[in-house]
Amino acid sequence: MSSDPAAKSPTPPEPLPPPPAEAVARFSPEILSRLTDYGQQLATAGVVRGLIGPREVPRLWDRHLLNCAALAEAIGEGESVADIGTGAGLPGLVLALARPDLRVVLVEPLERRCVFLQEMIARFRLAPRVELRRGKAHVVKPCAADVVTSRAVAALDVLAGWSFPHLRVGGRLLALKGDRADEELLAAKTELAKWGADTEAGVIVCGADWLPQPIKVVRAWRRR
Ligand SMILES: C[S@@+](CC[C@H](N)C(=O)[O-])C[C@H]1O[C@@H](n2cnc3c(N)ncnc32)[C@H](O)[C@@H]1O
């Protein structure tokens, strides 16, 4: 046995930082409290179960919760959303918590993540407005959603093939893509064309008037 007492106890998880001023100004106290609770679940169970890295905890608000919440700007009242490769619920659960008018399907193949997602659906009493479909995007039942979202799942040319089958014709893809958005859009033109989605596709910015670092999102409509 080690004589070093520090070696006996694992490093305690970092606490979730308090919500930044832009979150307090943006959300009602009720929504802020739900996002804070979800952030705490990510910072504790999420870290312990390896769903997010411990180093992400100090930046959970700005890099994860608020980035995902900003995507809500591009989603209309009462629309249905399918979040492909949601992981621990990013952005799908954040959207569901921040926007009680939305119906959200979370698509995720990995069991560990699905167990956590089911716990969150129960914790926040989100059923039946929020549903989990466990499996790879090309295997699970198509969602016929108004909007398909994704973050950090695959390059856009691959992601398009996974996402468009879950859209109704006339629905749109919203993929958080960061600084590579324009580059990926260009590289995915051929795949987008298969869905009639190449001509109107573009990159939009969300959170421009309230996020310190607004997000870049590829938006493309399914036309066939
Ligand atoms: C890097 S994680 C991102 C998770 C989350 N979207 C986020 O931003 O934190 C990628 C996720 O995509 C999921 N994934 C990988 N291939 C997939 C597929 N074919 N269909 C659906 N999800 C997939 C993985 O299981 C994983 O949870």
The ligand as a Gaussian input file, in Angstrom:
#p B3LYP/6-31G(d) Opt

LIG

0 1
 C      -17.790000      13.197000     -30.112000
 S      -19.312000      12.585000     -29.602000
 C      -20.292000      14.067000     -29.564000
 C      -21.457000      13.946000     -28.643000
 C      -22.299000      15.202000     -28.511000
 N      -22.987000      15.504000     -29.752000
 C      -21.463000      16.372000     -28.066000
 O      -21.351000      17.355000     -28.777000
 O      -20.913000      16.303000     -26.953000
 C      -19.959000      11.733000     -31.041000
 C      -21.204000      10.950000     -30.747000
 O      -21.721000      10.429000     -31.967000
 C      -22.170000       9.116000     -31.741000
 N      -22.171000       8.401000     -33.032000
 C      -21.117000       7.870000     -33.694000
 N      -21.510000       7.299000     -34.822000
 C      -22.851000       7.456000     -34.895000
 C      -23.848000       7.068000     -35.849000
 N      -23.543000       6.387000     -36.954000
 N      -25.122000       7.413000     -35.587000
 C      -25.453000       8.115000     -34.484000
 N      -24.552000       8.514000     -33.551000
 C      -23.272000       8.179000     -33.761000
 C      -21.187000       8.555000     -30.724000
 O      -21.685000       7.441000     -30.031000
 C      -20.971000       9.772000     -29.830000
 O      -21.867000       9.818000     -28.769000

